[in-house]
Amino acid sequence: MRELRLVEFLSVDGVMQGLANPDGDFAHPGWGMDYPVQPPNEPGVANATTAYLFGRRTYEELAAFWPAQPDDNPMAAHLNATPKYLVSRTVPAPTWQPTTVIADDVHGSVAWLKSEGQGVITVLGSGQLARFLMAHDLVDRLTLFVHPLLLGTGTGLFGELPSPRRLRLESVAHSALGTLILDYRFRHD
């Protein structure tokens, strides 16, 4: 059975909106560009991802960038070759392959994806989808990159949940610029 992992980049006040897109239509576009960080150096994390799951907006931003990157970039090579699942009712024919569209029964489809195969399904960004997955208790791990910045406005990652979710801290790291990298496992007890 695969686990589902959210990887999210946030300001200290929980804003995830506008991280890397300086041309975005957000109040503070591109704020994350000042805080470059590398993912935690855990053995096999990149190779453990056997599928990516995206919401429409994140998918469209990544699909406009990563396919044009050279394959000698390890992140580009992995993102471009790994199966992707797009939750959207408005993108019937995605151009970034291999991509499968999930248009209906998101809960059932994600539960099925988790039951099939090995490894990790990684969600990058995709705030609305991330909140849905947390509310439906489908998330196993949460990796937060918390940047030393207060934005004051913007869309936050966390929304209302039907009940509290307990987390167990798995690891803590930090970058030279002060970004905290927090890895949590959701406790399903």
C-alpha positions in Angstrom: 0.0 0.0 0.0 1.3 3.5 -0.9 1.3 6.3 1.5 0.2 9.8 0.6 2.6 12.7 1.5 1.9 16.4 1.3 4.9 18.6 0.7 4.1 22.3 1.4 6.0 25.5 1.4 4.7 28.1 3.9 5.3 31.4 5.6 5.4 31.3 9.4 1.8 32.5 9.4 0.7 29.6 7.3 0.4 31.3 3.9 1.2 29.0 0.9 -0.1 31.2 -1.9 2.3 32.7 -4.4 5.4 30.9 -3.4 7.4 30.7 -6.6 5.4 32.6 -9.2 6.6 36.2 -9.3 4.0 37.0 -12.0 1.1 35.5 -10.1 -2.1 37.3 -9.2 -1.5 37.1 -5.5 -1.0 39.9 -3.0 2.7 38.8 -2.5 3.7 36.8 -5.6 7.1 35.0 -5.7 7.9 35.4 -2.0 9.6 32.0 -1.8 12.3 32.9 -4.3 14.2 34.6 -1.4 14.4 31.3 0.5 15.9 28.6 -1.7 16.1 25.3 0.1 16.8 21.7 -0.9 14.5 18.9 0.3 15.7 16.9 3.3 18.5 14.6 2.5 16.7 11.5 3.4 17.8 8.4 1.6 15.4 7.4 -1.1 12.8 10.2 -0.7 12.8 11.3 -4.3 13.0 7.7 -5.5 10.2 6.7 -3.1 7.7 8.9 -5.0 6.0 6.6 -7.4 3.2 9.1 -8.3 2.3 12.8 -8.0 -1.1 14.1 -7.3 -2.0 17.7 -8.2 -4.8 20.2 -8.1 -5.4 22.1 -11.3 -3.7 25.4 -10.6 -0.4 23.8 -9.3 -0.5 21.3 -12.1 -0.8 24.0 -14.8 2.1 26.1 -13.2 4.4 23.0 -13.0 3.4 21.8 -16.5 4.4 25.1 -18.0 7.9 24.8 -16.5 9.2 21.3 -15.9 8.7 19.6 -19.3 11.1 22.3 -20.8 13.9 21.5 -18.3 16.7 19.2 -19.3 16.7 15.6 -18.1 20.1 16.1 -16.4 18.2 18.1 -13.8 17.2 15.2 -11.4 14.0 16.9 -10.3 12.9 17.5 -13.9 13.7 14.0 -14.9 11.7 12.6 -12.0 8.7 14.9 -12.4 8.5 14.4 -16.1 8.8 10.6 -16.0 6.7 9.8 -13.0 2.9 9.1 -13.3 0.9 12.2 -12.4 -2.7 12.4 -11.4 -4.6 15.6 -11.8 -7.8 16.4 -9.9 -9.8 18.6 -12.2 -13.1 18.9 -13.9 -11.8 21.5 -16.4 -8.7 19.9 -17.9 -9.9 17.0 -20.0 -6.7 16.5 -22.0 -3.6 17.3 -20.1 -0.4 17.9 -22.1 2.2 16.9 -19.4 2.4 13.2 -19.7 2.1 10.7 -18.2 -1.0 12.3 -16.6 -4.4 10.8 -15.6 -7.3 13.1 -14.8 -9.5 12.4 -11.8 -12.7 14.3 -12.5 -15.1 12.6 -10.1 -15.1 10.7 -6.8 -11.8 12.2 -5.6 -12.0 10.4 -2.3 -12.6 7.0 -3.8 -10.0 7.5 -6.6 -7.3 8.6 -4.1 -8.1 5.7 -1.8 -7.8 3.3 -4.7 -4.4 4.9 -5.8 -3.1 4.4 -2.3 -4.1 0.7 -2.3 -2.3 0.1 -5.6 1.4 -0.3 -5.9 4.3 0.6 -3.6 6.0 3.8 -2.6 4.7 7.3 -2.0 2.1 9.5 -3.7 3.4 13.1 -3.3 1.2 16.1 -3.4 3.1 19.4 -4.1 1.3 22.6 -3.2 -2.3 22.1 -4.4 -3.9 23.9 -1.4 -7.5 23.2 -2.1 -6.8 19.5 -2.8 -4.5 19.3 0.3 -7.2 20.6 2.5 -9.7 18.1 1.0 -7.3 15.2 1.6 -6.6 16.2 5.2 -10.3 16.6 5.9 -11.0 13.1 4.5 -8.1 11.5 6.5 -6.3 10.4 3.4 -2.9 11.9 4.3 -0.1 9.8 5.9 2.8 12.3 6.0 3.2 16.1 6.0 6.4 17.8 5.1 6.4 21.5 5.8 9.0 24.0 4.6 8.3 26.9 6.9 10.1 30.1 5.7 11.1 32.9 8.1 8.5 35.4 6.8 5.2 36.8 7.9 3.0 37.7 4.9 -0.1 38.7 6.8 -2.4 38.0 3.8 -2.9 35.2 1.4 -4.4 31.7 1.4 -3.3 29.4 4.2 -2.7 25.7 4.0 -4.9 24.7 6.9 -8.7 24.9 7.0 -11.4 23.4 9.1 -11.2 19.7 9.8 -14.1 17.5 10.9 -12.0 16.4 13.9 -8.5 17.0 15.3 -5.6 15.2 13.5 -2.7 14.0 15.6 0.8 14.2 14.2 4.1 12.6 15.2 7.2 14.5 14.4 9.6 12.4 12.4 12.4 14.9 11.7 13.5 18.5 11.9 16.1 20.3 9.8 16.8 23.9 8.8 18.4 25.8 6.0 21.1 28.4 6.3 18.5 31.1 5.7 16.3 29.9 8.6 13.7 27.8 6.8 12.5 24.9 9.0 11.9 21.6 7.4 9.4 19.6 9.5 8.4 16.1 8.6 5.3 14.7 10.4 3.5 11.4 10.2 -0.3 11.5 10.7 -1.4 9.2 13.5 -4.5 7.3 12.5 -5.4 6.2 16.1 
